[in-house]
């Protein structure tokens, strides 16, 4: 069930809407259950509601897809011992291009981790600032005579 939900998430809201309509047509209680699931899980959220989580889920799905594609490429290419094309210049070019792409992927993942860390730090700093303001406002009030 989770795999089906992930596949529908990859397609986006139109897939969920189509599935909901089809389930209402085929068996209306199933349509109600699906609609409740969509609303409860935040998959149909608009605007600010769950937008950060949705972005995070999309990034995680993209990373999983990249991992699957990389695994498939390694199987196709034989992993570390790539099959020669018969053209030495092309094989060297391919090896260099793959090395460069892998380096760029590592750098991009480091950038994403840095971005997540900066976002977490900003949210924490904002929380501490608001907490400090609240404690100052709720502190002992001077009694007027």
Order of alpha helices (4+ residues) and beta strands (2+ residues): alpha-alpha-alpha-alpha-alpha
